Amino acid sequence: MEDSSDHRGRILRLEVNSFKSYRGHNVIGPFKPFTTIIGPNGSGKSNVMDAISFVLGVRTAQLRGSLKELLYSNTAGQSAEDRPRKGSVKLVFEAPDGEEVHFERVIKPTGAAAESFTSEYKLNERAVGWEQYNKKLEQYNILVKARNFLVFQGDIENVAQMQPRDLTNLFEHISGSAQYRQEYEELEKKKAEAEERVSYIFSRKKAVTQEKKQKKEQKEEAERHQRLQQELDEARSSYFTWQAYHIDQEVSEAEGQIRDLQEQLADAERSLQVAEKAAEEKKREQAGLQKERLLLEKKAKKRQADADKKNPEAYKVREEIARHERRIRSGEAELTERRRRAEEQGARVSALRDQLEALQDAQSALEDEAKRGQKGKLQLAPELADEYNRIKQEVKAKTAAMDADLASKQSALEAHEQARDIAAEKLGTMEERVASLAQQKAEAEGRHESVAEALKEKERRLAEAKGELDKAHKEARHVDSQRNRLALQLEEVEGQLREARQVRKESERDRRVNAALNQLKAQHRDRVYGRVAHLADIRDKKYVLALTAAMGKDFDGIIVKDAEMAKIGIRAFREGRLPPHTFIPAEDIKVKGVPDALRNQLRQRGVGKLAVDLVTPKAEGLERVFQMLLGTTIVTDTAEQAREVAFGSAQRQKVVALDGTIINKAGIITGGFNTGLEARAGQWDQGALDGLKQKHQRAQEALEALPPQRELVSATQDLQARISGLENEITVLRVDLKSSQDKARSAHKEIEALEKEKERVAPERERVEDAITAARREVAKLKRRLDEVVDRSFAAFSKKAGVKSIREYEETHLKETQRLQRERLDLAQQIAKVKNQLGYEEKSGASLADQIAAKQAEVQREQEALQAARKEEKKHAKESEAVQAEIADLQRQVADKRGQLEALEAELKEYRDRVAAAKDAVAKHRRAIGALRASVEDLHTKRGDVLESARIEQVLLPVLTDGVAEADGDKEDEQEGGAEGMEVDGDEAGPSTQKKKRARLDFSGLPPEARMRDRKNKERWERERLAEIEELKSEIGRLAPNLKAVEQYEAIREKEREQLEELEGARRESKAATEAFQAVQQARYDAFMAAFEHVAASIDPIYKELTRSSVHPVGGQAYLSLDSSDEPFLHGIKFTAMPPTKRFRDMEQLSGGEKTVAALALLFAIHSFQPSPFFVLDEVDAALDATNVVRVANYMRHMTRHATQGSFQGIVISLKDVFFEKADALVGVARDAARGCSETYTFDLNRFGPPAGAVA
C-alpha cells in the first residue's frame, strides 16, 4: 500500500454530475500516486482531463466547448437526465495534513428558460467567488494561471514548436512576472514621457541661454552702431548735395537742346503729310486694279467650269475611239494568230493522214508476210510428213474445242489489250492537253497579276495626281490668302515700329552704349551674352520693380563668359569714352548656395519668396550669375511684411517689397515712389523693339518666299494633263485585265472537264487491266492442257524425228508467229493513236475556223463603231476650240492685271519708303526730343531720388526756397514732387515740376573741387565720397545691430529664470518615474529569473534521465539560453536539445519522437518550479516509440514516489501498455451504449506489488 503520510496533497477522486459524456452522478477514482486512465477511442477518457481542468477554473474556451456544450446531452433520450439544465464537477483533494478539501464548479442556467449558462464556484459545499476559490488553490501551490500541472492533447507539439518569444511568454506566466507587465509598460511610458519633457525643457533653456548671450552682444553692437551712423549721415549729406548741384547744371543744358530740336520736328512733320497723301492715292489705285484682277479670275474660273461640264462628253468620245482602236488592234492581232494556228493545224492534219495511210500499208504487208510464212512450215521427210499430218489432224480433232476456246480467249485478250492501249493513249493525250491548258492558265493569271499590279499602280498615281491637283488648288487659294495676310501684317508691324520708335526715348549715351555692346557681341559672338535684364524672364510681372531694386546698380551690368572677356569689354568702353559699366564674368564668379533652411523657413511662415526663385534665365549657365546678383534676398508683397521678415529673426537677410522698398542686412530702409526705378524696370521689356523688327523681317521674307501665281497655274495645267493620260491608261489596262481573266477562266473550265474525263477513263483502264490479267491466266491454262495433249500424241513421232518434243521443232515457227503478233499489235496501236490524234485535230480545226469567223465579224463591228465615234469627235472639237480660246484670253487679261499690279506695287513701295523715311525723320526728332525730355525728367527724378533718399535715410540737407529755409512738411512735399512721371510733348510743366524748380539747395557748403564740371574731377570726388560712405556702411553692416537689444536682454533674463524653475520640476518628476519603473522592472526581473534559473538548472538532468540507456548511459543534453540578460522578459528564450550521439540541430530538424521527449523534459522542468501536488498528462506519448515510452513511464513512476525529491501525483491518459504496468491504479473508461454515456471502473494494482524493475 502507498504511504499517504508524506505528500504535498493529492486528488482523491472526482465527482462529475451530467458533465460532457458522463450522465448523472459519477465518481471517478480513487486516484493513486500514479494513475493511468485507459479506454478505447471515443469512450470519454479526455473528458476526465476536461473535468479536472474545469473544476480547477481553467477557462471554458480551452475545454473544447461552451458551458452549454459541457453539459451532458443525449439526443436519443427524452428524460430529464438526457437533457439536464445543471451540471457540476467536484474534486476531492487531500491536503498534506490529511484534511479533505472539496473544490466544486457548477454549471447552471441564468434563468428558468434561458439558453445561456453561467458557472459557480463552491469550496467545501459553500459558494464562493473566484478570488477566494483561486486563493485556496494557490494555498496548495495549484497555480491555475501558470497551468504547469496540465498537459492537454497537442500541448507537446505546441511546446516543441514554440518560438523563443512564445517560450518567454510561457515563463512569464509560470514565474508570475506577467502580473507586472501592465504596470511595467505604464511606468515605462511615464518614464519616457518625463525624460522627453526634461529634454524638451532643457533644450528650451539652452536656447534661452544662447539667446541671452546673443542679446548681450547685440546690446554692445547697438551702441557702436549709433556712433558710426552719425558719421555716415554727415558723409551722405555732402554726397547728396554734390549730386543735386551737378544735376541742376545738366538740366539747364538739356532744356536748351530741346528748343532747337522742336523747330526741326515741325519741318519733318510737314514733309510726312505730303508723302502720306501721295501714298494713299497709290493705295486706292492698287485696290481698284486688285478688284479688276479678282473679277477676271472669277470669270475665267466660271468659263473653265462650264467647259469642264461639257468636256466629259468629248472625253467619253475620245475614250471610245481609243477603246475601239485598241480592240481593233487586239482583234486583228488575235485573228492573225488564229489564222497562223489554223494553217499549222491543217499541216498537222495532212501529216497525220499521210502517217495513217503509211501505217495501213505496213499492216497489209505484214499480213501478206504472215500468209507466206505459213506455207513453209514443217519441212519433213515424206514418210514423216504424212505421219505428222496424220497426227496433227488427230490432235486437231482432239483439241478442236480447246483450240476454239483458246482462240476465243486470245481474241478477247487482244481486244482488252487494244482497249487498254487506246485508254492509255487517250489519257496521255488528255494529260498533254491539261499541261498545255495549265500553262496557258498560268500565263493568263501571270498576265492578270501583272496587269492588276500595273492598274493598281496607275490608280495610285491617279489618286496622287488628283490629290496633288486638289492640293494645288488649295495651295493657290492659300497663297492668295497668305499674300493678303502678310501684306496687312507688314503694314501693321510697320505702324507698330513707327509708334515704338516714337515712344522709345533713348538718350545719346544709351545709344552709344548699345552700339558698343552690339559691336562686342559681333566681335565675340559666344563670349558676350548681353545686359542682365535682357537675359532672364520674370515669372510674374508684379515682381519686376522689386527684382530691379534688389539688383541695385548691378541691374545695368553686362554678362560675359569669363574674366578675360570682362577685361576686353572694360577696355573697349574706356577707349570709347563710355560711362562705366559692370561686367560680370559668368564662369569666374564665386557663388554661395541658398541654404535649404532658409527656403524651409519661408515655406513654413508663408510670407516672402527668394528673389532668385522668381527669375528664369534664358540660357544655360546663367543661373549662377542671378544667384550671385540676388543672393539670399527675399521678396515680400508689402513693406509691412518686409519689416516682419527682416526684423523677425536673429539672422538678418536683405528684404525687398513689391513697391521697391529695401531693407538691407544692417536694417537700413530705402523706399518711396521712384520714377527712375520704374524707368529702369522697363528695361525688362527692352527686347520688344527688336522683336518687332524681327517680326517685320520674317513677314517680308515670307512674302517674298511665296510662289508666283504663274507657276501655280502652270503646275495645275500640268497636273490636269497628267490625270487625263493616267485615266486613258487605266481604261486600257482594265480591258486587258478582263481579257486575261476570261482566258484564265476558260482554261480552268476546260481543265476541269478534262480532269472529269480522266476520272472516268482511269477506272475503265484499271478494269481492262484486271480483265487482261484474268484472260492471260485462262490462256496460259488452256495452252498447258493443249501442250500436254500434243506431247502425248507426238511422243513416238518426236523420237522418230530425233527431237525431244514436237514443240521444240516448231519453236522457230512459233517465234516467227510471236514476232508477227508483236508487229501486228504495234501497228494496230500506232494506227489507233494516229486516228485519235487525227480526230482531235480535225475537231480543233473546225472550232478554230468558227473562232476566226466570229473574230472577223467582231473586228468588222468595231471598225464601224470607230467610224461613228470619229464623226462625233469632229463635232465636239469645233465646240471646244471656241471655249478654250475664250478662257485663254481671260487668263491673258488676268496676267496683264497682275503685271500692272506688280508695277504699281513697286511704285507703292517707293512711296512707302518715302513715307517711312519721313516718319523715321519725324520719329528721329521726336526720339531726340523725347530722349532729352526723358533725360531732363530723369534728372529731375534723379534729383528727387537724391532728396528722397536723404529724407528716408534721415540725412539733413541745406534745402532753401527763394533763399528761405523750408519747414519739414514743405520739404517733404518737394521730395514727393521729384517723383512725378515724365512730361509728354506739348504739356505744360505740372505742379510737381514747378516745385522741383522752386526747390533749391544751399550749395555754398560745397568745396571748390566739388563744383568742377570736368569728368575727371567729378569721378575723383565721387569715388572718394563713395569709398568713405561704403567703408562706413561696411563697418555698420558688419555690426548688424539690434536696436531693441537692451529691452530684449532683460526679457530674456526673466525668461531664463522661469525655464530653470520648470526644468527642476521636470527633473524631479523624471526621477520619481524612473525610480518607480526601476522598482517594477527589478521585481519583474527577479520573478522571471527565479523561474528561468530553476528550469535551466533542472532541464538537463531531466532530459538526461529521459534519454539515458545502456547504450548511451550519459543520455542527451538540453539547455536554455536567453537572448537578452538585461531584460529577458522582453526577448526570447532559446531551447536546445541534443539527443545522444546527435550533433547540434535546431528543434525544427528533430524527429517527432525527439521533439516530444525534449518537450516533456521542458514541461517536467517547468513543473518542478513551484510544483503543484499533481501532474495530469493527456496522451502525450502519441509520437513516442516503445523505448521512449518506457523511459517516460519509468520517469513518471519515479517522480510519483514519495521518497523522490519533488515528487507529485501523476495522472496519465494513455493507450500504451507500458503506462498500464507502471501505474499504481487504472481507471478504465468505457462507453455504455444502452445509456448513451461513459462509465468508469477503478482497478488498484498495488495489491500485485510493484512492476518488475520498477521502484516500489
Secondary structure, DSSP 8 states (H G I E B T S, - for coil): ----SS-S-EEEEEEEEEETTEEEEEEE----SEEEEE--TTSSHHHHHHHHHHHTT--GGGTTS-HHHHB---TT--STTTS-S-EEEEEEEE-TTS-EEEEEEEEEESSSS-S-EEEEEEETTEEE-HHHHHHHHHHTT--TTTTTTEE-TTHHHHHHT--HHHHHHHHHHHHTGGGGHHHHHHHHHHHHHHHHHHHHHHHHHHHHHHHHHHHHHHHHHHHHHHHHHHHHHHHHHHHHHHHHHHHHHHHHHHHHHHHHHHHHHHHHHHHHHHHHHHHHHHHHHHHHHHHHHHHHHHHHHHHHHHHHHHHHHHHHHHHHHHHHHHHHHHHHHHHHHHHHHHHHHHHHHHHHHHHHHHHHHHHHHHHHHHHHHHHT-----HHHHHHHHHHHHHHHHHTHHHHHHHHHHHHHHHHHHHHHHHHHHHHHHHHHHHHHHHHHHHHHHHHHHHHHHHHHHHHHHHHHHHHHHHHHHHHHHHHHHHHHHHHHHHHHHHHHHHHHHHH----HHHHHHHHHHHHHHHHSTTTEEEETTTSEEESSGGGHHHHHHHHGGGGG-EEESSHHHHHHHHHHHHHTT-----EEETTT-------HHHHHHHHHHT--EEGGGGEEESSTT-HHHHHHHHTT-EEESSHHHHHHHHHSSSS---EEETTS-EE-TT--EE-S--HHHHHHHGGGGTHHHHHHHHHHHHHHHHHHHS--HHHHHHHHHHHHHHHHHHHHHHHHHHHHHHHHHHHHHHHHHHHHHHHHHHHHHHHHHHHHHHHHHHHHHHHHHHHHHHHHHHHHHTHHHHHHHT-S-HHHHTHHHHHHHHHHHHHHHHHHHHHHHHHHHHHHHHHHHHHHHHHHHHHHHHHHHHHHHHHHHHHHHHHHHHHHHHHHHHHHHHHHHHHHHHHHHHHHHHHHHHHHHHHHHHHHHHHHHHHHHHHHHHHHHHHHHHHHHHHHHHHHTT----EEETTEE--HHHHHHHHHHTT-----TT----HHHHHHHHEEE-GGGS-GGGG--SHHHHHHHHHHHHHHHHHHHHHHHHH---TTHHHHHHHHHHHHHHHHHHHHHHHHHHHHHHHHHHHHHHHHHHHHHHHHHHHHHHHHHHHHHHH--SSSSS--EEEEEES-SSSGGGS-EEEEEE-TT-----GGGS-HHHHHHHHHHHHHHHHHSS--SEEEEESTTTT--HHHHHHHHHHHHHHTSTTSTT--EEEEE---HHHHHH-SEEEEEEEETTTTEEEEEEEE-GGG-S-TTS--
